[in-house]
Amino acid sequence: MSTEVRNQEPKIVWNHFADLNAVPRPSKKEERVIQFMVDFGKNLNLATIVDSVGNVIITKPATSGMENRKTVVLQSHLDMVHQKNSDTIFDFDSEGIKMIVDGDWVKAEGTTLGADNGLGVAAIMSILSSTDIPHPNIEALFTIDEETGMTGAMGLEGGILKGDILLNLDTEEDDEIGMGCAGGVDVTATRNYTLEETPKNTTGYSISVTGLNGGHSGMDIIKGLGNANKIMNRILFDGFSNFGLRISEINGGSLRNAIPRESFATIATSTDSKDYFLSKINEVINNIKAEFSTLEPNLSIEIKEITSPKNVMELSVQEGLIKSIYAGLNGVYRMSPDIENLVETSNNIARVIVKDGAIKIGCLTRSSSETNKTDLANSLRSVFELAGFNVDFSGHYPGWLPNVNSEILKTVTQIYKDIFKENPNVAACHAGLECGILGQNYPNMDMVSFGPNIKGAHSPDERAQISSTQKFWKFLQEILKNTPKK
């Protein structure tokens, strides 16, 4: 499988990508990929260091005739989102990604591909290992833990990098040049509850919500895709309101930055109203499917009779749980008043866990406005605290404010026009790039972001376009040839 990927053009990029994808690299477990990058740099006889938090920095001198150009920092993150379909047997901690070529696309078998941000890493590796590509002095910055907190970027100390320009290779549309991004904050609500013995004369059911598209909780939030946690809660709310449904367990969603694709619940209801309950719940299910028939054609919602669970959660806490999730905003909160079609502020109800007397609800709130990020986070906090939850804000990271007077932005935009004979889409994005964080310790560094077409990031549908990667590789080389002089 990887052989077919390695034969795609540009081979140097796809071969490095295949090498990288053979190394397990989940967020917060990057030890193996850090060592992989250290070995890579040292084998090229390039100066290679690992900083105090685990970021890898590899330095390469300018090629002949390029010494008078400004030093460029090439930056991508090493970790990847680990998601798989429920019926896929795969161990992310021990297996390399199984890649296939499907027409003009590279994708994985039932898992995320890791093109986010592996193709950026592979492109930087290609520049470092090249012998015939002109470039200025290069500082290659490979950050860790971008996907679950951006702790690598946050931990990078000022003064380590000497570069004047930073090229972030983590954008997912090949006609886009990024000039700004959203910041974010994790909003986590927790509460304990008393386990009660399930009432007598009840029937148990398992409810599953599967088959949703999922996707990136920033870039895809504008699409109005189904959120498995909200869909499950809608079913539970109806069953509770009309039939006194009791909840035993819920396991919904997975990662904070992925739109939840699946949710599973174990519940119990009175046996006396069994037929009527199933009839009404199936009405709700059919209504939901009809509403999402265009956006989510593969949505599956199943309810199956099982042995009644031994315990359920106490009634008052259950009511607060269901109503707070119903009231909590999920999706777009505010569009940008300054940039057309850009989401300014949003929230993703990413994770809902109810088990063994404990509840945890995890949200990721994003915004390019610090004040509106706080406003929405406080709105969510109020909803959950009214229901008796403890609420914690964590993982704050700033947005990247656009600089319309950026020298490198003007240079890169002109290069794009010259090569591709069209205007690029110069825009901010509703995703958490590391540029805003890096800019805190390097306020004078001039930054832009770009990359190849990657679809379905953070989901098992993730795929990278081969022809677009060729375009991206050509663009990167031209930028390095034409970086501004000192």
C-alpha beads as a LAMMPS data file, in Angstrom:
LAMMPS data file: protein, C-alpha beads

486 atoms
485 bonds

1 atom types
1 bond types

-500.0 500.0 xlo xhi
-500.0 500.0 ylo yhi
-500.0 500.0 zlo zhi

Masses

1 110.0

Atoms # bond

1 1 1 0.000 0.000 0.000
2 1 1 2.692 2.507 0.958
3 1 1 4.604 1.552 -2.210
4 1 1 1.825 3.002 -4.355
5 1 1 1.884 6.192 -2.268
6 1 1 5.681 6.424 -2.557
7 1 1 5.422 6.355 -6.349
8 1 1 3.301 9.522 -6.495
9 1 1 4.806 12.858 -7.469
10 1 1 6.567 14.652 -5.925
11 1 1 8.219 11.422 -4.796
12 1 1 10.516 13.157 -2.325
13 1 1 7.500 14.491 -0.389
14 1 1 5.407 11.329 -0.505
15 1 1 8.365 9.177 0.536
16 1 1 9.031 11.328 3.566
17 1 1 5.312 11.274 4.343
18 1 1 5.268 7.469 4.157
19 1 1 8.300 7.285 6.460
20 1 1 6.615 9.620 8.919
21 1 1 3.313 7.732 8.821
22 1 1 5.095 4.526 9.796
23 1 1 5.754 6.121 13.201
24 1 1 2.880 6.245 15.743
25 1 1 2.492 9.899 16.752
26 1 1 -0.568 10.615 18.889
27 1 1 -0.721 13.919 20.714
28 1 1 1.020 13.798 24.108
29 1 1 2.758 10.552 23.114
30 1 1 5.274 11.961 20.637
31 1 1 8.434 10.341 22.034
32 1 1 8.866 8.066 19.019
33 1 1 8.308 10.751 16.401
34 1 1 10.593 13.169 18.265
35 1 1 13.372 10.574 18.112
36 1 1 12.532 9.930 14.464
37 1 1 13.037 13.614 13.653
38 1 1 16.237 13.843 15.709
39 1 1 17.675 10.853 13.852
40 1 1 16.592 12.395 10.552
41 1 1 18.390 15.669 11.241
42 1 1 21.540 14.072 12.569
43 1 1 21.747 11.636 9.641
44 1 1 21.838 14.701 7.375
45 1 1 24.640 16.183 9.533
46 1 1 22.418 19.164 10.314
47 1 1 22.367 20.936 13.671
48 1 1 19.477 19.358 15.584
49 1 1 18.123 20.158 19.033
50 1 1 15.133 19.263 21.180
51 1 1 13.915 22.080 23.399
52 1 1 12.620 21.776 26.947
53 1 1 9.074 20.768 25.927
54 1 1 9.946 18.417 23.048
55 1 1 9.905 20.613 19.949
56 1 1 12.553 19.610 17.404
57 1 1 14.558 22.323 15.636
58 1 1 16.797 21.472 12.668
59 1 1 18.955 24.162 11.063
60 1 1 20.222 24.127 7.484
61 1 1 22.581 26.764 5.998
62 1 1 21.604 28.732 2.907
63 1 1 22.508 27.359 -0.484
64 1 1 25.150 29.182 -2.506
65 1 1 24.033 32.680 -3.516
66 1 1 21.160 32.789 -1.000
67 1 1 23.143 33.893 2.035
68 1 1 21.882 37.490 1.783
69 1 1 18.225 36.468 2.152
70 1 1 16.215 36.615 5.357
71 1 1 16.240 33.444 7.459
72 1 1 13.053 31.413 7.085
73 1 1 11.425 29.295 9.788
74 1 1 9.520 26.379 8.249
75 1 1 6.982 25.145 10.787
76 1 1 4.610 22.183 11.110
77 1 1 3.417 20.004 13.991
78 1 1 4.427 16.390 14.537
79 1 1 1.313 14.991 16.225
80 1 1 -1.842 13.812 14.483
81 1 1 -5.472 13.227 15.420
82 1 1 -6.199 9.551 16.005
83 1 1 -9.716 8.648 14.864
84 1 1 -11.041 5.407 13.401
85 1 1 -14.351 3.962 12.357
86 1 1 -16.018 1.836 15.023
87 1 1 -15.663 -1.292 12.878
88 1 1 -11.968 -0.693 12.073
89 1 1 -9.460 -2.842 13.957
90 1 1 -6.342 -0.716 14.361
91 1 1 -3.909 0.106 17.167
92 1 1 -2.640 3.680 16.822
93 1 1 -0.031 3.110 19.535
94 1 1 1.762 0.348 17.643
95 1 1 0.785 0.446 13.948
96 1 1 1.742 2.745 11.101
97 1 1 -1.050 4.320 9.059
98 1 1 -2.268 2.068 6.247
99 1 1 -2.469 4.306 3.188
100 1 1 -4.112 3.765 -0.183
101 1 1 -4.321 5.736 -3.423
102 1 1 -7.821 6.427 -4.703
103 1 1 -7.639 8.345 -7.981
104 1 1 -6.200 11.771 -7.209
105 1 1 -6.369 11.227 -3.457
106 1 1 -4.364 9.502 -0.749
107 1 1 -6.378 8.241 2.198
108 1 1 -6.179 5.669 4.992
109 1 1 -8.057 2.441 5.612
110 1 1 -10.707 3.368 8.167
111 1 1 -8.543 5.828 10.130
112 1 1 -7.319 9.382 9.967
113 1 1 -4.514 9.820 7.433
114 1 1 -2.264 12.241 9.306
115 1 1 -1.901 14.599 6.346
116 1 1 -2.805 17.193 8.975
117 1 1 0.002 18.130 9.531
118 1 1 2.137 15.285 8.180
119 1 1 2.309 16.659 4.651
120 1 1 3.706 19.913 6.030
121 1 1 6.299 17.945 8.013
122 1 1 7.155 15.883 4.922
123 1 1 7.595 19.005 2.789
124 1 1 10.009 20.480 5.345
125 1 1 11.908 17.192 5.495
126 1 1 12.141 17.348 1.706
127 1 1 13.739 20.801 1.813
128 1 1 16.172 19.662 4.510
129 1 1 17.210 16.529 2.609
130 1 1 17.405 18.194 -0.820
131 1 1 20.681 18.919 -2.576
132 1 1 19.418 20.968 -5.522
133 1 1 16.712 23.303 -4.166
134 1 1 17.809 26.932 -3.634
135 1 1 16.863 28.322 -0.227
136 1 1 17.977 30.847 2.412
137 1 1 19.063 29.857 5.904
138 1 1 16.408 27.476 7.220
139 1 1 15.227 26.830 10.741
140 1 1 12.856 23.859 10.652
141 1 1 10.533 23.942 13.667
142 1 1 8.594 20.741 14.382
143 1 1 6.213 21.390 17.257
144 1 1 4.463 18.828 19.440
145 1 1 0.945 18.479 20.826
146 1 1 -0.756 20.936 18.483
147 1 1 -3.976 18.963 18.361
148 1 1 -4.688 18.731 22.103
149 1 1 -3.499 22.006 23.552
150 1 1 -0.704 23.533 21.438
151 1 1 1.665 23.031 24.346
152 1 1 4.646 22.759 22.008
153 1 1 4.094 26.224 20.574
154 1 1 3.270 27.597 24.013
155 1 1 6.454 26.149 25.474
156 1 1 8.815 27.429 22.778
157 1 1 11.008 30.011 24.473
158 1 1 11.889 33.331 22.913
159 1 1 15.408 33.645 21.536
160 1 1 15.798 30.060 20.316
161 1 1 14.778 30.950 16.774
162 1 1 16.678 33.602 14.800
163 1 1 14.454 33.673 11.718
164 1 1 12.734 36.748 10.311
165 1 1 9.949 34.931 8.432
166 1 1 7.764 31.992 9.450
167 1 1 6.010 29.792 6.906
168 1 1 3.383 27.686 8.643
169 1 1 2.474 24.717 6.417
170 1 1 -0.803 23.788 8.093
171 1 1 -3.520 25.256 5.854
172 1 1 -5.864 22.823 4.069
173 1 1 -6.942 24.682 0.909
174 1 1 -4.267 25.096 -1.773
175 1 1 -5.614 28.429 -3.042
176 1 1 -5.573 29.968 0.430
177 1 1 -2.874 32.061 2.052
178 1 1 -3.534 32.325 5.764
179 1 1 -3.025 35.654 7.490
180 1 1 -4.910 35.044 10.758
181 1 1 -6.682 32.393 12.813
182 1 1 -8.934 31.824 15.790
183 1 1 -7.909 31.332 19.386
184 1 1 -9.586 28.856 21.685
185 1 1 -10.404 27.682 25.189
186 1 1 -11.510 24.318 26.573
187 1 1 -14.706 24.462 28.622
188 1 1 -15.082 21.353 30.782
189 1 1 -18.111 20.650 32.971
190 1 1 -17.963 17.904 35.599
191 1 1 -20.296 16.578 38.248
192 1 1 -20.673 13.465 40.350
193 1 1 -23.977 11.692 40.872
194 1 1 -25.421 8.925 43.031
195 1 1 -25.960 5.551 41.435
196 1 1 -29.509 4.347 42.020
197 1 1 -30.846 0.866 41.582
198 1 1 -32.817 0.643 38.353
199 1 1 -36.573 0.692 39.080
200 1 1 -38.442 -2.591 38.868
201 1 1 -40.403 -3.574 35.776
202 1 1 -38.122 -1.767 33.333
203 1 1 -36.702 -2.705 29.952
204 1 1 -33.144 -1.825 28.984
205 1 1 -32.096 -0.364 25.639
206 1 1 -28.887 0.583 23.893
207 1 1 -29.038 3.623 21.649
208 1 1 -26.338 4.303 19.066
209 1 1 -25.767 7.322 16.849
210 1 1 -23.193 6.538 14.146
211 1 1 -22.279 7.274 10.532
212 1 1 -21.904 11.045 10.831
213 1 1 -19.286 12.882 8.798
214 1 1 -17.506 14.442 11.755
215 1 1 -14.617 16.671 10.767
216 1 1 -12.580 19.612 12.006
217 1 1 -14.423 21.466 14.752
218 1 1 -13.131 24.787 13.447
219 1 1 -12.972 24.610 9.669
220 1 1 -16.097 22.437 9.312
221 1 1 -18.300 24.012 11.991
222 1 1 -19.907 26.335 9.429
223 1 1 -21.296 23.368 7.469
224 1 1 -24.017 22.561 10.005
225 1 1 -22.992 18.909 10.218
226 1 1 -24.555 16.596 12.764
227 1 1 -23.096 16.487 16.265
228 1 1 -23.608 13.005 17.747
229 1 1 -23.787 14.357 21.303
230 1 1 -26.550 16.823 20.453
231 1 1 -28.486 14.218 18.459
232 1 1 -28.248 11.671 21.276
233 1 1 -29.323 14.260 23.819
234 1 1 -32.366 15.136 21.728
235 1 1 -33.469 11.496 21.841
236 1 1 -32.818 11.248 25.578
237 1 1 -34.689 14.497 26.241
238 1 1 -37.794 13.243 24.437
239 1 1 -37.671 9.867 26.176
240 1 1 -37.194 11.485 29.569
241 1 1 -39.902 14.127 29.096
242 1 1 -42.555 11.716 27.838
243 1 1 -41.665 8.343 29.361
244 1 1 -39.426 8.960 32.365
245 1 1 -36.416 7.421 30.596
246 1 1 -33.499 6.726 32.958
247 1 1 -29.866 6.956 31.911
248 1 1 -27.272 4.381 32.913
249 1 1 -24.310 5.345 30.712
250 1 1 -23.362 7.687 27.848
251 1 1 -20.185 7.637 25.771
252 1 1 -20.248 10.297 23.066
253 1 1 -17.588 11.850 20.886
254 1 1 -13.837 11.536 21.280
255 1 1 -11.483 14.462 20.696
256 1 1 -12.088 18.090 21.654
257 1 1 -11.269 19.372 18.169
258 1 1 -13.305 16.830 16.199
259 1 1 -17.033 17.148 15.540
260 1 1 -18.478 14.059 17.291
261 1 1 -19.327 11.287 14.860
262 1 1 -20.667 8.697 17.294
263 1 1 -22.510 8.466 20.611
264 1 1 -23.700 5.455 22.599
265 1 1 -26.104 5.302 25.537
266 1 1 -27.578 2.660 27.823
267 1 1 -31.010 3.502 29.210
268 1 1 -34.068 1.977 30.869
269 1 1 -37.812 2.696 30.629
270 1 1 -40.990 1.223 32.020
271 1 1 -41.917 -2.094 30.471
272 1 1 -45.603 -1.142 30.645
273 1 1 -45.164 1.570 27.996
274 1 1 -42.670 -0.371 25.891
275 1 1 -44.538 -0.395 22.577
276 1 1 -45.643 3.226 22.792
277 1 1 -42.130 4.304 23.839
278 1 1 -40.523 2.584 20.850
279 1 1 -43.126 4.032 18.497
280 1 1 -42.570 7.599 19.682
281 1 1 -38.772 7.335 19.868
282 1 1 -38.681 6.003 16.333
283 1 1 -40.723 9.012 15.254
284 1 1 -38.059 11.258 16.769
285 1 1 -35.322 9.241 15.087
286 1 1 -37.017 9.432 11.687
287 1 1 -37.476 13.194 12.072
288 1 1 -33.789 13.656 12.858
289 1 1 -32.762 11.532 9.882
290 1 1 -35.045 13.538 7.605
291 1 1 -33.569 16.807 8.837
292 1 1 -30.023 15.599 8.147
293 1 1 -30.769 13.614 4.969
294 1 1 -28.813 16.027 2.767
295 1 1 -25.846 16.761 5.023
296 1 1 -25.591 13.372 6.729
297 1 1 -26.872 10.673 4.345
298 1 1 -25.083 7.900 6.274
299 1 1 -26.506 8.807 9.673
300 1 1 -27.581 5.697 11.556
301 1 1 -29.608 5.780 14.792
302 1 1 -30.454 2.421 16.307
303 1 1 -32.285 1.426 19.481
304 1 1 -31.978 -2.181 20.625
305 1 1 -33.506 -4.007 23.568
306 1 1 -30.976 -5.305 26.099
307 1 1 -30.959 -6.570 29.657
308 1 1 -32.010 -3.755 31.935
309 1 1 -28.940 -2.080 33.490
310 1 1 -28.282 -2.611 37.181
311 1 1 -27.968 1.077 38.019
312 1 1 -29.111 4.452 36.689
313 1 1 -28.142 8.015 37.590
314 1 1 -30.112 9.944 40.182
315 1 1 -33.107 11.682 38.678
316 1 1 -32.390 15.315 39.581
317 1 1 -28.863 15.181 38.178
318 1 1 -30.090 13.433 35.030
319 1 1 -32.581 16.237 34.405
320 1 1 -29.850 18.858 34.754
321 1 1 -27.552 16.921 32.419
322 1 1 -30.092 16.580 29.637
323 1 1 -31.363 20.149 29.853
324 1 1 -27.910 21.737 30.056
325 1 1 -26.679 19.883 26.960
326 1 1 -29.876 20.889 25.189
327 1 1 -29.347 24.531 26.145
328 1 1 -25.602 24.608 25.504
329 1 1 -24.737 26.193 22.169
330 1 1 -23.144 23.972 19.575
331 1 1 -22.078 25.422 16.229
332 1 1 -21.657 28.980 15.003
333 1 1 -22.184 31.712 17.604
334 1 1 -21.135 34.730 15.531
335 1 1 -19.895 35.372 12.004
336 1 1 -17.065 37.830 11.458
337 1 1 -18.358 41.359 10.909
338 1 1 -15.184 42.224 8.992
339 1 1 -14.377 39.207 6.801
340 1 1 -17.087 37.716 4.596
341 1 1 -18.054 34.067 5.249
342 1 1 -15.600 33.702 8.148
343 1 1 -16.868 32.217 11.393
344 1 1 -15.734 34.463 14.229
345 1 1 -16.925 32.466 17.264
346 1 1 -18.172 28.892 17.688
347 1 1 -18.449 26.004 20.109
348 1 1 -18.144 22.245 19.727
349 1 1 -19.754 20.013 22.372
350 1 1 -17.097 17.418 21.786
351 1 1 -17.321 14.850 24.543
352 1 1 -20.030 13.533 26.883
353 1 1 -19.205 10.768 29.340
354 1 1 -21.597 9.405 31.966
355 1 1 -20.322 6.400 33.877
356 1 1 -19.790 5.088 37.405
357 1 1 -21.123 8.141 39.192
358 1 1 -19.238 10.780 37.214
359 1 1 -20.183 13.116 34.361
360 1 1 -17.740 14.940 32.090
361 1 1 -18.734 17.266 29.261
362 1 1 -15.927 18.676 27.118
363 1 1 -16.308 21.675 24.780
364 1 1 -13.881 23.594 22.579
365 1 1 -14.807 27.242 22.125
366 1 1 -13.049 29.119 19.300
367 1 1 -12.956 32.773 18.307
368 1 1 -10.790 35.317 16.536
369 1 1 -12.157 37.807 19.091
370 1 1 -10.827 37.364 22.624
371 1 1 -13.851 39.158 24.093
372 1 1 -16.383 37.043 22.221
373 1 1 -14.461 33.878 23.069
374 1 1 -14.858 34.815 26.734
375 1 1 -18.508 35.744 26.188
376 1 1 -19.418 32.366 24.716
377 1 1 -17.345 30.470 27.283
378 1 1 -19.184 32.315 30.058
379 1 1 -22.515 31.517 28.415
380 1 1 -21.667 27.807 28.485
381 1 1 -20.365 28.104 32.029
382 1 1 -23.643 29.658 33.129
383 1 1 -25.717 26.888 31.554
384 1 1 -23.727 24.109 33.182
385 1 1 -23.381 25.798 36.574
386 1 1 -27.149 26.322 36.726
387 1 1 -27.410 22.538 36.359
388 1 1 -25.031 21.991 39.285
389 1 1 -21.825 21.320 37.364
390 1 1 -18.333 22.510 38.185
391 1 1 -16.887 24.308 35.154
392 1 1 -13.207 24.725 34.323
393 1 1 -11.580 26.852 31.612
394 1 1 -8.227 25.536 30.373
395 1 1 -5.946 25.413 27.361
396 1 1 -6.345 29.092 26.485
397 1 1 -4.508 30.031 23.297
398 1 1 -4.626 33.342 21.427
399 1 1 -5.711 34.031 17.891
400 1 1 -3.410 35.351 15.196
401 1 1 -4.314 38.915 14.285
402 1 1 -4.081 39.665 10.548
403 1 1 -1.335 42.039 9.386
404 1 1 -2.371 43.447 6.027
405 1 1 1.007 45.220 5.731
406 1 1 3.038 42.010 6.076
407 1 1 6.027 41.927 3.707
408 1 1 6.001 38.142 3.363
409 1 1 2.242 38.170 2.734
410 1 1 2.738 40.546 -0.183
411 1 1 5.664 38.480 -1.503
412 1 1 3.839 35.157 -1.266
413 1 1 0.655 36.576 -2.793
414 1 1 2.574 37.909 -5.807
415 1 1 4.419 34.609 -6.281
416 1 1 1.099 32.763 -6.282
417 1 1 -0.293 35.113 -8.946
418 1 1 2.824 34.760 -11.094
419 1 1 2.888 30.954 -10.971
420 1 1 -0.788 30.046 -11.093
421 1 1 -2.180 33.038 -13.044
422 1 1 -4.952 33.671 -10.543
423 1 1 -5.482 35.492 -7.277
424 1 1 -5.152 33.465 -4.087
425 1 1 -7.720 33.562 -1.327
426 1 1 -5.943 35.657 1.310
427 1 1 -7.913 35.028 4.480
428 1 1 -8.064 34.298 8.157
429 1 1 -9.413 30.875 9.163
430 1 1 -11.555 29.522 11.977
431 1 1 -8.949 27.046 13.129
432 1 1 -6.226 27.102 15.737
433 1 1 -2.940 27.616 13.944
434 1 1 0.175 27.975 16.055
435 1 1 1.137 31.342 14.573
436 1 1 -0.706 33.372 17.186
437 1 1 1.040 31.556 20.027
438 1 1 4.475 31.690 18.412
439 1 1 3.978 35.396 17.820
440 1 1 3.803 36.018 21.562
441 1 1 7.500 35.235 22.041
442 1 1 8.487 36.305 18.504
443 1 1 6.406 39.467 17.949
444 1 1 8.562 40.714 15.074
445 1 1 8.446 37.507 13.050
446 1 1 6.529 37.929 9.768
447 1 1 4.148 34.990 9.174
448 1 1 1.901 33.360 6.600
449 1 1 0.292 29.929 6.343
450 1 1 -0.469 27.711 3.331
451 1 1 -0.715 24.049 2.375
452 1 1 -2.247 21.450 0.024
453 1 1 -5.880 20.392 -0.242
454 1 1 -6.790 18.145 2.677
455 1 1 -10.407 17.108 3.159
456 1 1 -12.089 15.543 6.183
457 1 1 -9.296 16.324 8.636
458 1 1 -9.793 14.882 12.140
459 1 1 -12.019 12.110 10.766
460 1 1 -11.480 8.703 9.118
461 1 1 -12.556 10.363 5.865
462 1 1 -9.361 12.455 5.851
463 1 1 -7.723 12.517 2.431
464 1 1 -4.980 14.497 0.708
465 1 1 -5.062 15.452 -2.959
466 1 1 -2.059 14.332 -5.005
467 1 1 -2.273 17.031 -7.687
468 1 1 -2.712 19.683 -5.012
469 1 1 0.383 18.432 -3.196
470 1 1 2.303 18.936 -6.434
471 1 1 1.001 22.510 -6.583
472 1 1 1.890 23.112 -2.927
473 1 1 5.426 21.743 -3.416
474 1 1 6.021 23.979 -6.431
475 1 1 4.705 26.990 -4.509
476 1 1 6.926 26.322 -1.490
477 1 1 10.057 26.044 -3.630
478 1 1 9.298 29.306 -5.426
479 1 1 8.761 31.108 -2.132
480 1 1 12.123 29.931 -0.813
481 1 1 13.841 31.046 -4.027
482 1 1 12.312 34.510 -3.742
483 1 1 12.382 35.353 -0.057
484 1 1 13.158 39.000 0.692
485 1 1 16.729 40.155 1.162
486 1 1 18.068 41.121 4.572

Bonds

1 1 1 2
2 1 2 3
3 1 3 4
4 1 4 5
5 1 5 6
6 1 6 7
7 1 7 8
8 1 8 9
9 1 9 10
10 1 10 11
11 1 11 12
12 1 12 13
13 1 13 14
14 1 14 15
15 1 15 16
16 1 16 17
17 1 17 18
18 1 18 19
19 1 19 20
20 1 20 21
21 1 21 22
22 1 22 23
23 1 23 24
24 1 24 25
25 1 25 26
26 1 26 27
27 1 27 28
28 1 28 29
29 1 29 30
30 1 30 31
31 1 31 32
32 1 32 33
33 1 33 34
34 1 34 35
35 1 35 36
36 1 36 37
37 1 37 38
38 1 38 39
39 1 39 40
40 1 40 41
41 1 41 42
42 1 42 43
43 1 43 44
44 1 44 45
45 1 45 46
46 1 46 47
47 1 47 48
48 1 48 49
49 1 49 50
50 1 50 51
51 1 51 52
52 1 52 53
53 1 53 54
54 1 54 55
55 1 55 56
56 1 56 57
57 1 57 58
58 1 58 59
59 1 59 60
60 1 60 61
61 1 61 62
62 1 62 63
63 1 63 64
64 1 64 65
65 1 65 66
66 1 66 67
67 1 67 68
68 1 68 69
69 1 69 70
70 1 70 71
71 1 71 72
72 1 72 73
73 1 73 74
74 1 74 75
75 1 75 76
76 1 76 77
77 1 77 78
78 1 78 79
79 1 79 80
80 1 80 81
81 1 81 82
82 1 82 83
83 1 83 84
84 1 84 85
85 1 85 86
86 1 86 87
87 1 87 88
88 1 88 89
89 1 89 90
90 1 90 91
91 1 91 92
92 1 92 93
93 1 93 94
94 1 94 95
95 1 95 96
96 1 96 97
97 1 97 98
98 1 98 99
99 1 99 100
100 1 100 101
101 1 101 102
102 1 102 103
103 1 103 104
104 1 104 105
105 1 105 106
106 1 106 107
107 1 107 108
108 1 108 109
109 1 109 110
110 1 110 111
111 1 111 112
112 1 112 113
113 1 113 114
114 1 114 115
115 1 115 116
116 1 116 117
117 1 117 118
118 1 118 119
119 1 119 120
120 1 120 121
121 1 121 122
122 1 122 123
123 1 123 124
124 1 124 125
125 1 125 126
126 1 126 127
127 1 127 128
128 1 128 129
129 1 129 130
130 1 130 131
131 1 131 132
132 1 132 133
133 1 133 134
134 1 134 135
135 1 135 136
136 1 136 137
137 1 137 138
138 1 138 139
139 1 139 140
140 1 140 141
141 1 141 142
142 1 142 143
143 1 143 144
144 1 144 145
145 1 145 146
146 1 146 147
147 1 147 148
148 1 148 149
149 1 149 150
150 1 150 151
151 1 151 152
152 1 152 153
153 1 153 154
154 1 154 155
155 1 155 156
156 1 156 157
157 1 157 158
158 1 158 159
159 1 159 160
160 1 160 161
161 1 161 162
162 1 162 163
163 1 163 164
164 1 164 165
165 1 165 166
166 1 166 167
167 1 167 168
168 1 168 169
169 1 169 170
170 1 170 171
171 1 171 172
172 1 172 173
173 1 173 174
174 1 174 175
175 1 175 176
176 1 176 177
177 1 177 178
178 1 178 179
179 1 179 180
180 1 180 181
181 1 181 182
182 1 182 183
183 1 183 184
184 1 184 185
185 1 185 186
186 1 186 187
187 1 187 188
188 1 188 189
189 1 189 190
190 1 190 191
191 1 191 192
192 1 192 193
193 1 193 194
194 1 194 195
195 1 195 196
196 1 196 197
197 1 197 198
198 1 198 199
199 1 199 200
200 1 200 201
201 1 201 202
202 1 202 203
203 1 203 204
204 1 204 205
205 1 205 206
206 1 206 207
207 1 207 208
208 1 208 209
209 1 209 210
210 1 210 211
211 1 211 212
212 1 212 213
213 1 213 214
214 1 214 215
215 1 215 216
216 1 216 217
217 1 217 218
218 1 218 219
219 1 219 220
220 1 220 221
221 1 221 222
222 1 222 223
223 1 223 224
224 1 224 225
225 1 225 226
226 1 226 227
227 1 227 228
228 1 228 229
229 1 229 230
230 1 230 231
231 1 231 232
232 1 232 233
233 1 233 234
234 1 234 235
235 1 235 236
236 1 236 237
237 1 237 238
238 1 238 239
239 1 239 240
240 1 240 241
241 1 241 242
242 1 242 243
243 1 243 244
244 1 244 245
245 1 245 246
246 1 246 247
247 1 247 248
248 1 248 249
249 1 249 250
250 1 250 251
251 1 251 252
252 1 252 253
253 1 253 254
254 1 254 255
255 1 255 256
256 1 256 257
257 1 257 258
258 1 258 259
259 1 259 260
260 1 260 261
261 1 261 262
262 1 262 263
263 1 263 264
264 1 264 265
265 1 265 266
266 1 266 267
267 1 267 268
268 1 268 269
269 1 269 270
270 1 270 271
271 1 271 272
272 1 272 273
273 1 273 274
274 1 274 275
275 1 275 276
276 1 276 277
277 1 277 278
278 1 278 279
279 1 279 280
280 1 280 281
281 1 281 282
282 1 282 283
283 1 283 284
284 1 284 285
285 1 285 286
286 1 286 287
287 1 287 288
288 1 288 289
289 1 289 290
290 1 290 291
291 1 291 292
292 1 292 293
293 1 293 294
294 1 294 295
295 1 295 296
296 1 296 297
297 1 297 298
298 1 298 299
299 1 299 300
300 1 300 301
301 1 301 302
302 1 302 303
303 1 303 304
304 1 304 305
305 1 305 306
306 1 306 307
307 1 307 308
308 1 308 309
309 1 309 310
310 1 310 311
311 1 311 312
312 1 312 313
313 1 313 314
314 1 314 315
315 1 315 316
316 1 316 317
317 1 317 318
318 1 318 319
319 1 319 320
320 1 320 321
321 1 321 322
322 1 322 323
323 1 323 324
324 1 324 325
325 1 325 326
326 1 326 327
327 1 327 328
328 1 328 329
329 1 329 330
330 1 330 331
331 1 331 332
332 1 332 333
333 1 333 334
334 1 334 335
335 1 335 336
336 1 336 337
337 1 337 338
338 1 338 339
339 1 339 340
340 1 340 341
341 1 341 342
342 1 342 343
343 1 343 344
344 1 344 345
345 1 345 346
346 1 346 347
347 1 347 348
348 1 348 349
349 1 349 350
350 1 350 351
351 1 351 352
352 1 352 353
353 1 353 354
354 1 354 355
355 1 355 356
356 1 356 357
357 1 357 358
358 1 358 359
359 1 359 360
360 1 360 361
361 1 361 362
362 1 362 363
363 1 363 364
364 1 364 365
365 1 365 366
366 1 366 367
367 1 367 368
368 1 368 369
369 1 369 370
370 1 370 371
371 1 371 372
372 1 372 373
373 1 373 374
374 1 374 375
375 1 375 376
376 1 376 377
377 1 377 378
378 1 378 379
379 1 379 380
380 1 380 381
381 1 381 382
382 1 382 383
383 1 383 384
384 1 384 385
385 1 385 386
386 1 386 387
387 1 387 388
388 1 388 389
389 1 389 390
390 1 390 391
391 1 391 392
392 1 392 393
393 1 393 394
394 1 394 395
395 1 395 396
396 1 396 397
397 1 397 398
398 1 398 399
399 1 399 400
400 1 400 401
401 1 401 402
402 1 402 403
403 1 403 404
404 1 404 405
405 1 405 406
406 1 406 407
407 1 407 408
408 1 408 409
409 1 409 410
410 1 410 411
411 1 411 412
412 1 412 413
413 1 413 414
414 1 414 415
415 1 415 416
416 1 416 417
417 1 417 418
418 1 418 419
419 1 419 420
420 1 420 421
421 1 421 422
422 1 422 423
423 1 423 424
424 1 424 425
425 1 425 426
426 1 426 427
427 1 427 428
428 1 428 429
429 1 429 430
430 1 430 431
431 1 431 432
432 1 432 433
433 1 433 434
434 1 434 435
435 1 435 436
436 1 436 437
437 1 437 438
438 1 438 439
439 1 439 440
440 1 440 441
441 1 441 442
442 1 442 443
443 1 443 444
444 1 444 445
445 1 445 446
446 1 446 447
447 1 447 448
448 1 448 449
449 1 449 450
450 1 450 451
451 1 451 452
452 1 452 453
453 1 453 454
454 1 454 455
455 1 455 456
456 1 456 457
457 1 457 458
458 1 458 459
459 1 459 460
460 1 460 461
461 1 461 462
462 1 462 463
463 1 463 464
464 1 464 465
465 1 465 466
466 1 466 467
467 1 467 468
468 1 468 469
469 1 469 470
470 1 470 471
471 1 471 472
472 1 472 473
473 1 473 474
474 1 474 475
475 1 475 476
476 1 476 477
477 1 477 478
478 1 478 479
479 1 479 480
480 1 480 481
481 1 481 482
482 1 482 483
483 1 483 484
484 1 484 485
485 1 485 486
